[in-house]
Amino acid sequence: MTIQRMGTVLAGLLLASLGMAAGFQTVSVADVDGARPVRFWCDTPGRVLALAVPTTAPGPGTLAQWAGGQRSLTPVQVGVDDPGAGQVYTPLGIPGQPAPADPGYFVHSSTIENAQDPAYRMTHVNGFRVPAGTFTCRYVPQAAVLAATAKHTVIVWDSGGRVTYASRNRDGTPGVQLTGGTHTRAGGREVYRWTQRGYTYSVSVGNPQLGQVPGGELRVSRGGAVLNTWPLQAYTLSTPR
């Protein structure tokens, strides 16, 4: 191999390694008394949960839950993370609720399936254990957006110029799958849009890391007329670093 060829190969490997090291950055937002960043949230068929915490832990936080069309807000005390083999338990103290047997109330997340690793776009939030029960969270490791409305789970993939949409209905019925979408920035938000058979689906999410107003919605329109709009209860947005 010539020196010039070797230099080209090494440069290519360096660029590839830099790209892999870059990975993704995520932001999670939930409507916890107004849309704001949260540390964790969890999408399940019958319930959505979110934990808003102070910038420094341990400390007071807020547990938000949506179930049966109603939202509840509960003050909690967030404890010191308890790491283990590839996982972290974040303990929760809930006033008036004696903790059950070890490990008590908690949020369970992964240190392996994590957005810090370029192999994953999203960090795996495994589950929540709260007085209402133990809930396993939906996880889509390569999604650009994972979101929840009162009626849907919303998933957006955005890779290599291909923008795809899928939804899951909370009543158990099949959702919608769309391909050939676009990703733009409009109105101070990231906007993903698909048009099929005269219907236009759009998902918009605010990225506070870019100074955008947090919050978002799923909208369906036809012929320029809005048919339905659902505000997002919670979402995670993953973008390349």
C-alpha positions in Angstrom: 0.0 0.0 0.0 1.4 3.4 -0.9 1.8 6.1 1.7 -0.8 8.2 -0.1 -3.3 5.3 -0.1 -2.5 4.5 3.6 -3.1 8.2 4.5 -6.5 8.1 2.7 -7.5 4.9 4.6 -6.4 6.3 7.9 -8.3 9.5 7.3 -11.4 7.6 6.4 -11.1 5.5 9.6 -10.6 8.6 11.7 -13.7 10.2 10.2 -15.7 7.1 10.8 -14.5 6.8 14.4 -15.4 10.5 15.0 -18.8 9.9 13.5 -19.4 6.9 15.7 -18.1 8.7 18.8 -20.5 11.6 18.1 -23.6 9.6 18.8 -26.9 11.2 19.6 -28.3 13.7 22.1 -31.8 13.4 23.4 -34.3 15.6 25.2 -37.4 14.4 26.9 -40.4 16.7 27.6 -43.7 16.1 29.3 -46.7 18.2 30.2 -46.0 18.3 34.0 -48.0 21.4 34.9 -46.9 22.8 31.5 -44.5 21.3 29.0 -41.0 21.1 30.4 -38.0 18.8 30.3 -38.2 15.6 32.3 -35.6 13.1 33.3 -37.6 10.0 32.5 -41.0 9.1 31.0 -42.7 5.9 30.3 -45.3 4.8 27.6 -47.5 1.8 28.5 -50.8 0.7 26.9 -52.9 2.0 29.7 -50.8 4.7 31.4 -48.2 7.3 30.7 -45.8 8.3 33.5 -43.1 11.0 33.7 -40.6 12.1 36.3 -39.6 15.8 36.5 -36.5 16.3 38.7 -34.4 19.2 39.9 -31.2 20.0 38.0 -29.3 18.5 40.9 -30.2 15.2 42.6 -31.2 14.0 45.1 -34.1 16.4 45.7 -37.8 17.0 45.3 -39.4 16.1 42.0 -42.9 15.6 40.5 -44.4 12.3 39.3 -47.0 12.8 36.5 -49.4 10.1 35.4 -52.0 10.0 32.7 -54.6 7.2 33.1 -58.2 7.0 32.0 -58.0 10.5 30.4 -56.9 12.1 33.7 -53.6 13.5 34.7 -52.3 13.4 38.3 -49.3 15.1 39.8 -47.6 13.8 42.9 -44.7 15.3 44.7 -41.8 12.9 45.2 -38.4 12.8 46.8 -35.8 11.6 44.2 -33.0 9.6 45.8 -29.4 9.0 44.7 -29.0 6.7 41.6 -28.2 3.1 42.5 -26.1 1.7 39.6 -25.6 -2.0 39.0 -24.5 -4.2 36.1 -25.7 -2.3 33.1 -28.7 -0.7 34.9 -29.6 2.1 37.3 -32.4 2.3 39.8 -33.5 5.8 40.7 -35.3 5.6 44.0 -38.5 7.5 44.7 -39.9 8.5 48.0 -43.6 9.2 47.9 -45.2 11.0 50.8 -47.9 9.0 52.6 -46.9 5.8 50.8 -44.6 3.5 52.8 -42.1 2.0 50.4 -42.6 -1.7 49.6 -39.9 -4.3 50.1 -36.5 -3.5 48.5 -36.0 -2.0 46.0 -39.1 0.1 46.9 -40.5 2.7 44.4 -38.1 3.5 41.6 -37.4 4.3 37.9 -35.3 1.6 36.2 -33.1 2.6 33.3 -30.2 1.1 31.3 -26.5 2.1 31.1 -26.0 -0.1 28.1 -28.9 0.7 25.8 -28.1 4.4 26.2 -27.9 7.4 23.9 -24.3 7.9 24.9 -23.5 4.8 22.8 -23.8 5.6 19.1 -25.5 2.2 18.6 -28.6 3.5 20.3 -30.6 6.7 19.5 -32.5 6.5 22.7 -31.9 5.5 26.3 -33.8 2.5 27.5 -36.2 3.4 30.3 -37.1 -0.1 31.5 -39.9 0.7 33.9 -41.5 2.6 36.8 -42.6 1.1 40.1 -45.1 3.5 41.8 -48.0 2.9 44.2 -50.3 2.3 41.2 -48.2 -0.7 40.1 -45.1 -1.7 38.2 -45.1 -0.6 34.5 -42.8 -1.7 31.7 -42.1 1.1 29.2 -42.2 1.0 25.4 -38.7 1.2 23.9 -37.8 2.0 20.3 -34.0 2.2 20.3 -33.6 3.7 16.8 -36.5 6.2 16.8 -35.9 9.9 16.2 -39.1 10.7 18.1 -41.1 8.6 20.6 -44.2 10.3 21.8 -47.5 9.7 23.6 -51.0 11.3 23.1 -54.1 10.4 25.0 -55.0 8.0 22.2 -51.7 7.0 20.5 -48.1 6.0 20.8 -46.3 7.9 18.1 -43.0 6.7 16.6 -40.9 8.6 14.0 -37.7 7.2 12.3 -35.5 9.7 10.5 -32.4 8.1 9.0 -30.5 8.5 5.7 -33.2 10.9 4.4 -36.0 8.4 5.0 -38.7 9.6 7.4 -41.2 7.0 8.6 -44.2 7.3 10.9 -46.0 4.6 12.9 -48.7 4.8 15.6 -50.1 2.4 18.1 -53.7 3.0 19.4 -54.2 2.8 23.1 -57.5 0.8 22.7 -55.5 -2.0 21.1 -56.6 -1.4 17.5 -54.0 -1.1 14.7 -52.4 2.3 14.1 -51.1 3.9 10.9 -47.8 3.4 9.1 -46.5 6.0 6.6 -43.3 6.4 4.6 -41.8 9.1 2.4 -42.0 11.9 5.0 -40.1 15.1 5.4 -38.3 16.7 8.3 -38.2 20.5 8.4 -38.0 23.2 11.1 -41.0 25.6 11.2 -42.6 27.7 13.8 -39.8 27.1 16.2 -40.2 23.4 16.2 -39.0 20.2 14.5 -41.8 19.2 12.1 -42.2 15.8 10.5 -44.8 15.5 7.8 -46.4 12.8 5.6 -49.1 13.0 2.9 -50.9 9.9 1.7 -54.3 9.5 0.0 -55.1 13.2 0.5 -54.4 13.1 4.3 -51.5 14.9 5.9 -50.1 13.7 9.2 -47.6 16.0 11.0 -45.7 15.6 14.2 -44.2 18.7 15.7 -41.9 18.8 18.8 -40.0 21.6 20.5 -36.3 21.1 21.3 -35.4 23.3 24.3 -31.8 22.4 23.8 -32.0 24.6 20.7 -34.1 27.3 22.4 -37.3 26.0 21.0 -40.5 26.1 23.1 -41.1 22.7 24.6 -44.3 20.8 23.7 -45.7 19.3 20.6 -48.7 17.8 18.8 -49.9 15.2 16.3 -52.1 16.7 13.6 -54.2 15.2 10.8 -55.6 17.3 8.0 -57.1 16.9 4.6 -57.3 19.5 1.8 -55.9 22.1 4.2 -58.6 21.5 6.8 -57.5 20.2 10.2 -59.4 17.1 11.1 -57.9 16.3 14.5 -55.1 17.6 16.8 -53.8 15.7 19.8 -51.3 17.4 22.1 -48.3 15.3 23.2 -48.4 14.3 26.8 -44.7 13.4 26.6 -42.0 12.8 24.1 -38.3 12.1 23.5 -36.5 13.7 20.6 -33.2 12.2 19.4 -30.9 14.2 17.1 -27.3 13.6 15.9 -24.7 15.4 18.0 
